[in-house]
């Protein structure tokens, strides 16, 4: 919704990945979202259905069995029919489509930003097969991800879900040399859908009612599992960074991914004070102007309805 209806961005494609639910479900959900949100022209690519080398993990306790449930337990959006939105050619693999999008954007004098809001499996494969994307002299390319934390985790004591479910993929991405920005839990946990925010969204149209339904479903999940009175809106924070990086306090530091510990696998070890003296490899966000973030979201909702 935010990426497709912000005047600052040109959404050139969507890819899906395992995580909140199965790979089949995330692909169906992405198509349903695109169809419902007036983005049926955006190509949708089916990505990886499992981590690089670990068993698949999903999160139905937070997102419902479908991965995108409404309060009554039904799917939030109607399923997209075969002609409802643009499904990418299955013979063109997800990472190939991503690479071609970078080349096309650069050829037109534009930078392409890959916004990762789930496991980094697709991104790791992209940067492994096309390592030249990390060469800033050759390509205008950046990865902005929602994930990680520099303190407490959400599905592990010190690990955030997107990183924890495929830490090897995250390690590949963080050590690839690509330009990288991390929007962690500490920032997304400030983007709370308070009663005031829900009132601003309203329920006077079917779209607004569905968005409030989604946030209220998430509210009940977060209250029961984490004790939050209001639910945070994680993924759009990464999109907001691409639109308006000035809304964020950020710092270029060293981040390493823990893959070998039974206690803290998936931890994003943030060396803000450069104690290890290792090369800095990621811009990490530490705060966000929350009211301005919600202004971006409300503007996107208005644009979508028009």
DRENFI-836187 format. One record per residue: x negated, y, z negated of N, C-alpha, C in turn. Coordinates in steps of 0.1 Angstrom, whole numbers, padded with zeros to 4 digits, always signed. Layout:
XYZXYZXYZ/...
This chain:
-0008-0012+0000+0000+0000+0000-0009+0013+0000/-0019+0013-0009-0027+0025-0010-0036+0026+0002/-0043+0015+0006-0052+0015+0017-0045+0018+0030/-0033+0013+0032-0026+0015+0045-0018+0028+0046/-0016+0035+0035-0008+0047+0036-0015+0059+0030/-0028+0059+0029-0036+0070+0026-0041+0077+0039/-0039+0090+0040-0044+0097+0053-0059+0096+0054/-0066+0093+0043-0081+0093+0043-0087+0080+0049/-0078+0070+0050-0084+0057+0054-0077+0052+0067/-0084+0043+0074-0078+0035+0085-0080+0021+0082/-0069+0014+0078-0069+0000+0074-0070-0008+0086/-0082-0015+0089-0083-0022+0101-0081-0037+0100/-0080-0042+0088-0077-0056+0086-0076-0060+0072/-0069-0071+0070-0068-0077+0056-0072-0092+0057/-0080-0096+0047-0084-0110+0046-0079-0115+0032/-0078-0128+0031-0073-0134+0019-0083-0144+0013/-0082-0147+0000-0092-0155-0006-0085-0162-0018/-0090-0173-0022-0085-0181-0034-0086-0172-0046/-0079-0175-0057-0080-0167-0069-0068-0167-0077/-0060-0156-0076-0048-0156-0084-0039-0167-0082/-0039-0173-0070-0031-0184-0066-0039-0191-0055/-0032-0201-0049-0039-0209-0038-0042-0201-0026/-0051-0205-0018-0054-0198-0005-0042-0197+0004/-0033-0208+0004-0021-0207+0012-0012-0196+0007/-0010-0195-0006-0002-0185-0012-0007-0171-0010/-0020-0169-0011-0025-0155-0010-0023-0151+0005/-0024-0160+0014-0022-0156+0028-0008-0153+0031/+0002-0161+0025+0016-0158+0027+0020-0145+0020/+0014-0143+0008+0017-0130+0001+0012-0118+0009/+0000-0119+0014-0006-0108+0022+0003-0104+0034/+0007-0115+0041+0016-0112+0052+0030-0107+0048/+0035-0111+0037+0047-0106+0032+0046-0091+0028/+0035-0088+0021+0032-0074+0018+0031-0065+0030/+0023-0069+0040+0021-0061+0052+0035-0059+0059/+0043-0069+0060+0056-0068+0067+0065-0059+0059/+0065-0060+0046+0075-0052+0038+0070-0037+0037/+0057-0035+0037+0052-0022+0034+0049-0014+0047/+0055-0017+0058+0054-0010+0070+0040-0010+0076/+0033-0022+0074+0019-0023+0078+0018-0036+0087/+0028-0039+0094+0029-0051+0102+0019-0051+0113/+0013-0040+0117+0004-0039+0128-0010-0042+0123/-0013-0044+0110-0026-0047+0105-0029-0062+0106/-0040-0066+0113-0042-0080+0114-0046-0086+0100/-0041-0099+0098-0043-0106+0086-0051-0119+0088/-0062-0120+0082-0071-0132+0084-0071-0141+0071/-0070-0154+0073-0070-0163+0062-0084-0167+0059/-0088-0164+0047-0102-0166+0043-0104-0179+0035/-0114-0179+0026-0118-0191+0019-0107-0196+0009/-0105-0209+0008-0095-0214-0001-0101-0220-0014/-0114-0219-0015-0121-0225-0027-0135-0218-0029/-0140-0218-0041-0153-0212-0043-0164-0219-0035/-0176-0213-0035-0187-0219-0028-0191-0232-0033/-0192-0234-0046-0196-0247-0051-0190-0251-0064/-0179-0246-0067-0172-0249-0080-0157-0253-0077/-0151-0260-0086-0136-0263-0084-0128-0250-0084/-0117-0251-0077-0108-0239-0076-0101-0236-0089/-0100-0224-0093-0093-0220-0105-0082-0209-0100/-0070-0210-0106-0060-0200-0103-0055-0194-0116/-0045-0185-0115-0041-0178-0127-0026-0176-0127/-0018-0187-0127-0004-0185-0127+0002-0179-0140/-0005-0180-0151+0000-0174-0163+0001-0159-0163/-0007-0153-0154-0006-0138-0153+0002-0134-0141/+0001-0141-0130+0007-0137-0117+0019-0145-0112/+0022-0155-0120+0033-0164-0116+0029-0175-0106/+0037-0185-0104+0034-0196-0095+0030-0192-0081/+0037-0182-0076+0035-0178-0062+0023-0168-0061/+0019-0163-0072+0008-0153-0072+0013-0139-0071/+0026-0137-0067+0032-0124-0066+0047-0125-0069/+0049-0128-0082+0063-0130-0086+0070-0118-0091/+0083-0118-0090+0092-0108-0096+0096-0113-0110/+0103-0104-0118+0107-0107-0131+0115-0119-0132/+0124-0122-0122+0133-0133-0123+0126-0146-0118/+0113-0146-0115+0106-0158-0112+0106-0160-0097/+0113-0152-0089+0113-0154-0074+0101-0146-0068/+0097-0149-0056+0087-0141-0049+0091-0127-0048/+0082-0117-0050+0086-0103-0050+0091-0098-0037/+0084-0102-0026+0087-0098-0012+0093-0110-0004/+0102-0107+0005+0106-0119+0013+0095-0124+0022/+0095-0137+0024+0085-0143+0033+0085-0136+0047/+0073-0134+0052+0072-0129+0065+0075-0139+0076/+0083-0137+0085+0086-0146+0096+0074-0147+0106/+0075-0156+0115+0063-0158+0124+0060-0146+0132/+0070-0137+0135+0067-0125+0143+0068-0112+0135/+0068-0114+0121+0070-0102+0113+0058-0094+0112/+0046-0099+0113+0034-0091+0112+0023-0098+0120/+0012-0091+0122+0001-0096+0131-0008-0106+0124/-0007-0118+0128-0016-0128+0123-0028-0130+0132/-0039-0129+0126-0051-0130+0134-0053-0143+0141/-0060-0144+0152-0064-0156+0159-0071-0166+0150/-0065-0177+0148-0071-0187+0139-0084-0192+0144/-0087-0190+0156-0100-0195+0162-0112-0185+0159/-0108-0173+0154-0117-0163+0149-0118-0163+0134/-0129-0168+0129-0130-0170+0115-0130-0156+0108/-0126-0156+0095-0125-0144+0087-0137-0136+0088/-0149-0142+0085-0161-0134+0084-0165-0129+0098/-0162-0136+0108-0165-0131+0122-0157-0119+0124/-0144-0119+0120-0136-0107+0122-0141-0095+0114/-0146-0098+0102-0151-0087+0094-0164-0081+0101/-0172-0090+0106-0185-0085+0112-0181-0077+0125/-0172-0082+0133-0168-0075+0145-0161-0061+0142/-0155-0060+0130-0149-0048+0126-0160-0038+0123/-0170-0042+0116-0182-0033+0113-0188-0028+0126/-0190-0037+0135-0197-0033+0148-0188-0023+0155/-0175-0026+0156-0166-0017+0163-0165-0003+0156/-0165-0003+0143-0164+0010+0136-0177+0018+0138/-0189+0011+0136-0201+0018+0138-0203+0023+0153/-0198+0015+0162-0199+0019+0176-0191+0032+0179/-0180+0034+0170-0172+0046+0172-0177+0057+0162/-0189+0055+0156-0195+0065+0148-0189+0066+0134/-0183+0055+0130-0176+0055+0116-0182+0044+0107/-0181+0046+0094-0186+0036+0085-0174+0027+0082/-0177+0014+0080-0167+0004+0075-0170+0001+0061/-0159+0002+0053-0160-0002+0039-0152-0015+0036/-0158-0025+0031-0151-0037+0027-0147-0036+0013/-0134-0036+0010-0129-0035-0004-0125-0049-0008/-0132-0054-0018-0130-0067-0023-0122-0067-0036/-0110-0072-0037-0102-0072-0049-0100-0086-0055/-0107-0096-0050-0106-0109-0055-0120-0115-0056/-0120-0129-0056-0133-0136-0056-0142-0131-0044/-0155-0131-0046-0164-0126-0035-0168-0137-0026/-0161-0148-0024-0165-0159-0016-0166-0155-0001/-0156-0148+0004-0157-0143+0018-0168-0134+0020/-0170-0125+0011-0181-0114+0012-0195-0121+0012/-0196-0131+0003-0209-0138+0002-0212-0145+0015/-0202-0151+0021-0204-0158+0034-0207-0148+0045/-0200-0137+0045-0203-0126+0055-0217-0122+0054/-0222-0119+0042-0236-0113+0041-0247-0124+0042/-0243-0137+0041-0252-0148+0044-0254-0150+0059/-0243-0150+0066-0243-0153+0080-0248-0140+0088/-0245-0128+0083-0249-0116+0090-0257-0107+0080/-0269-0112+0076-0276-0104+0066-0280-0090+0071/-0280-0088+0084-0284-0075+0089-0274-0064+0084/-0263-0068+0079-0253-0058+0074-0259-0050+0062/-0268-0056+0055-0275-0050+0044-0285-0039+0048/-0288-0038+0061-0298-0029+0066-0290-0015+0069/-0292-0006+0059-0285+0007+0061-0289+0015+0073/-0301+0012+0078-0306+0019+0090-0299+0014+0103/-0294+0001+0102-0288-0005+0114-0272-0004+0113/-0267-0004+0101-0252-0005+0100-0247+0005+0089/-0236+0011+0092-0229+0019+0082-0219+0010+0076/-0222+0004+0065-0214-0006+0059-0216-0006+0043/-0205-0008+0036-0205-0007+0022-0195-0017+0016/-0198-0023+0005-0188-0031-0002-0184-0024-0015/-0171-0022-0017-0166-0017-0030-0157-0028-0036/-0160-0032-0048-0153-0043-0054-0146-0040-0067/-0135-0045-0069-0128-0045-0082-0133-0058-0089/-0140-0057-0100-0144-0069-0106-0156-0066-0116/-0158-0076-0124-0169-0074-0134-0165-0066-0146/-0174-0065-0155-0173-0057-0167-0187-0055-0173/-0188-0045-0182-0201-0044-0189-0199-0046-0204/-0187-0051-0208-0185-0054-0221-0176-0067-0222/-0164-0065-0228-0155-0077-0229-0149-0081-0216/-0147-0094-0214-0141-0099-0202-0126-0101-0204/-0119-0107-0194-0105-0109-0195-0102-0124-0194/-0110-0132-0187-0107-0147-0187-0119-0154-0193/-0129-0147-0197-0141-0152-0205-0145-0142-0215/-0152-0145-0225-0155-0135-0235-0162-0123-0229/-0171-0125-0219-0178-0114-0213-0177-0115-0198/-0167-0122-0193-0166-0124-0178-0152-0119-0173/-0152-0113-0162-0140-0109-0155-0136-0119-0145/-0123-0121-0143-0118-0133-0135-0124-0134-0121/-0124-0123-0113-0128-0123-0099-0143-0128-0098/-0151-0124-0107-0165-0128-0107-0166-0142-0113/-0159-0145-0123-0160-0158-0130-0156-0170-0122/-0146-0168-0113-0142-0180-0105-0151-0184-0094/-0160-0175-0090-0171-0179-0080-0183-0170-0083/-0190-0173-0094-0202-0165-0098-0213-0167-0088/-0214-0178-0081-0225-0180-0071-0223-0170-0060/-0210-0169-0056-0207-0159-0045-0211-0145-0049/-0207-0141-0062-0211-0128-0067-0226-0126-0067/-0233-0136-0071-0248-0135-0071-0253-0133-0057/-0248-0139-0047-0252-0137-0033-0250-0122-0030/-0238-0117-0033-0234-0104-0029-0243-0094-0036/-0245-0095-0049-0253-0085-0057-0268-0086-0053/-0272-0097-0048-0286-0098-0045-0289-0096-0030/-0279-0093-0022-0280-0092-0007-0287-0080-0003/-0287-0070-0011-0293-0057-0006-0283-0048+0000/-0271-0052+0002-0260-0044+0008-0257-0032-0002/-0252-0021+0004-0247-0010-0004-0235-0015-0012/-0234-0013-0025-0224-0020-0033-0220-0011-0044/-0207-0010-0046-0201-0003-0058-0191-0012-0065/-0193-0012-0078-0185-0021-0087-0175-0012-0096/-0162-0015-0095-0152-0008-0103-0148-0019-0113/-0153-0018-0126-0151-0029-0135-0138-0027-0144/-0136-0037-0152-0124-0038-0161-0123-0025-0169/-0134-0021-0174-0133-0009-0183-0127+0003-0177/-0129+0004-0164-0122+0015-0156-0108+0012-0153/-0106+0000-0148-0092-0004-0143-0082-0005-0155/-0088-0007-0167-0079-0008-0179-0075+0006-0184/-0079+0016-0177-0074+0030-0180-0063+0034-0171/-0061+0026-0160-0050+0029-0150-0037+0022-0155/-0032+0027-0166-0020+0021-0172-0007+0026-0166/+0001+0016-0163+0015+0020-0158+0024+0022-0170/+0023+0034-0175+0030+0038-0187+0045+0041-0183/+0053+0043-0194+0067+0047-0191+0068+0059-0182/+0059+0069-0184+0059+0081-0176+0056+0077-0162/+0046+0068-0159+0043+0064-0146+0055+0057-0139/+0061+0048-0146+0072+0041-0141+0084+0050-0138/+0085+0060-0146+0096+0071-0143+0092+0078-0131/+0080+0081-0128+0076+0088-0116+0078+0080-0104/+0076+0067-0105+0079+0058-0094+0094+0057-0091/+0101+0055-0102+0116+0054-0101+0120+0041-0095/+0133+0039-0094+0139+0027-0088+0150+0030-0079/+0150+0042-0073+0162+0047-0065+0162+0041-0051/+0151+0034-0047+0151+0027-0034+0146+0013-0036/+0149+0004-0026+0145-0010-0027+0130-0011-0029/+0122-0003-0022+0107-0004-0024+0103+0000-0038/+0108+0011-0043+0104+0015-0056+0109+0005-0067/+0121+0000-0065+0126-0010-0075+0117-0022-0075/+0112-0027-0063+0103-0038-0063+0090-0035-0070/+0085-0023-0067+0072-0020-0074+0073-0019-0089/+0084-0014-0094+0086-0014-0108+0088-0028-0113/+0095-0036-0106+0097-0050-0110+0083-0057-0111/+0075-0055-0101+0061-0061-0101+0053-0057-0114/+0054-0043-0116+0046-0038-0128+0052-0043-0141/+0065-0045-0142+0072-0050-0154+0068-0065-0156/+0067-0073-0145+0063-0087-0146+0049-0087-0152/+0040-0079-0146+0026-0078-0151+0026-0073-0165/+0035-0064-0169+0035-0059-0183+0038-0070-0193/+0047-0078-0190+0050-0089-0199+0038-0099-0200/+0032-0102-0189+0020-0110-0189+0009-0105-0197/+0006-0092-0195-0005-0086-0202-0002-0084-0217/+0010-0081-0220+0014-0080-0234+0012-0093-0242/+0016-0104-0236+0016-0117-0243+0002-0122-0243/-0007-0119-0233-0020-0125-0233-0031-0116-0239/-0029-0103-0237-0040-0094-0241-0036-0083-0251/-0023-0082-0254-0018-0072-0264-0017-0058-0258/-0017-0056-0245-0015-0043-0239+0000-0039-0240/+0002-0027-0244+0016-0023-0244+0020-0018-0229/+0011-0014-0222+0013-0010-0208+0004-0018-0199/+0008-0022-0187+0000-0030-0178-0010-0021-0170/-0023-0026-0168-0032-0019-0160-0030-0023-0145/-0033-0014-0136-0033-0016-0122-0047-0017-0117/-0052-0029-0115-0066-0031-0113-0071-0027-0098/-0065-0035-0089-0071-0034-0075-0071-0021-0068/-0060-0013-0069-0060+0000-0062-0071+0009-0067/-0077+0007-0079-0088+0016-0083-0100+0015-0074/-0102+0003-0068-0113+0002-0059-0110+0009-0046/-0098+0009-0041-0094+0016-0030-0095+0031-0032/-0091+0035-0044-0091+0049-0048-0106+0054-0048/-0115+0046-0051-0129+0050-0051-0133+0053-0036/-0129+0046-0027-0132+0048-0013-0126+0061-0008/-0113+0064-0013-0106+0076-0009-0113+0088-0015/-0115+0088-0028-0120+0099-0035-0130+0095-0046/-0143+0093-0042-0153+0089-0052-0155+0100-0063/-0151+0112-0060-0154+0123-0070-0145+0121-0082/-0135+0112-0081-0126+0110-0093-0133+0101-0103/-0145+0095-0099-0151+0085-0108-0165+0090-0113/-0168+0087-0125-0181+0088-0131-0188+0075-0128/-0199+0076-0121-0206+0063-0117-0221+0065-0117/-0228+0054-0118-0243+0054-0119-0249+0042-0112/-0260+0044-0105-0267+0034-0098-0276+0026-0108/-0273+0013-0110-0281+0006-0120-0284-0008-0115/-0290-0017-0123-0292-0031-0120-0281-0039-0126/-0275-0048-0117-0265-0057-0122-0269-0071-0117/-0270-0081-0127-0273-0095-0124-0261-0103-0128/-0259-0114-0121-0247-0123-0123-0252-0136-0130/-0246-0139-0141-0249-0151-0149-0242-0163-0143/-0250-0173-0139-0244-0185-0132-0248-0198-0140/-0257-0197-0149-0261-0210-0155-0257-0212-0170/-0250-0203-0176-0246-0205-0190-0232-0210-0191/-0230-0220-0201-0217-0225-0203-0209-0215-0212/-0216-0206-0218-0209-0196-0226-0204-0183-0218/-0212-0179-0209-0209-0166-0202-0211-0166-0187/-0208-0178-0181-0209-0178-0166-0199-0168-0160/-0205-0161-0150-0197-0150-0144-0199-0136-0150/-0207-0135-0160-0209-0122-0167-0217-0113-0157/-0213-0101-0156-0220-0091-0148-0229-0084-0158/-0242-0087-0158-0251-0082-0168-0256-0068-0163/-0251-0057-0169-0254-0044-0165-0265-0038-0173/-0276-0035-0166-0288-0030-0172-0289-0015-0170/-0280-0008-0178-0278+0006-0175-0291+0014-0179/-0298+0009-0189-0311+0016-0193-0323+0011-0187/-0322+0003-0177-0333-0002-0169-0344-0009-0178/-0339-0017-0187-0348-0024-0197-0356-0035-0190/-0350-0041-0179-0357-0052-0172-0366-0047-0161/-0365-0034-0158-0374-0028-0148-0372-0035-0134/-0360-0040-0132-0357-0046-0119-0351-0036-0109/-0352-0038-0096-0346-0028-0087-0331-0026-0089/-0327-0014-0088-0312-0011-0090-0305-0016-0077/-0293-0022-0079-0287-0028-0068-0272-0025-0067/-0266-0017-0076-0252-0015-0075-0249-0001-0082/-0239+0005-0076-0233+0017-0083-0222+0012-0091/-0222+0015-0104-0212+0010-0113-0204+0022-0118/-0190+0020-0118-0182+0031-0123-0180+0030-0138/-0179+0041-0145-0178+0041-0159-0165+0048-0164/-0159+0056-0155-0146+0063-0159-0140+0068-0146/-0127+0071-0147-0119+0075-0136-0109+0086-0141/-0106+0096-0132-0096+0105-0135-0082+0099-0133/-0076+0095-0143-0064+0086-0142-0052+0093-0136/-0049+0105-0140-0038+0112-0135-0039+0114-0120/-0051+0117-0115-0054+0119-0101-0052+0106-0093/-0056+0095-0100-0054+0082-0094-0039+0079-0091/-0031+0082-0101-0017+0080-0100-0011+0089-0089/-0016+0101-0088-0012+0110-0077-0014+0104-0063/-0025+0097-0061-0028+0090-0049-0018+0079-0047/-0015+0072-0057-0006+0061-0056+0008+0066-0052/+0013+0076-0059+0026+0081-0056+0027+0087-0042/+0017+0094-0038+0017+0099-0024+0018+0087-0014/+0011+0076-0017+0011+0065-0008+0025+0059-0007/+0032+0058-0019+0045+0053-0019+0055+0062-0011/+0053+0075-0012+0061+0084-0005+0059+0082+0010/+0046+0081+0014+0043+0079+0029+0049+0066+0034/+0048+0056+0026+0053+0043+0030+0068+0044+0033/+0075+0050+0024+0090+0051+0026+0093+0059+0038/+0085+0070+0041+0088+0078+0053+0085+0070+0066/
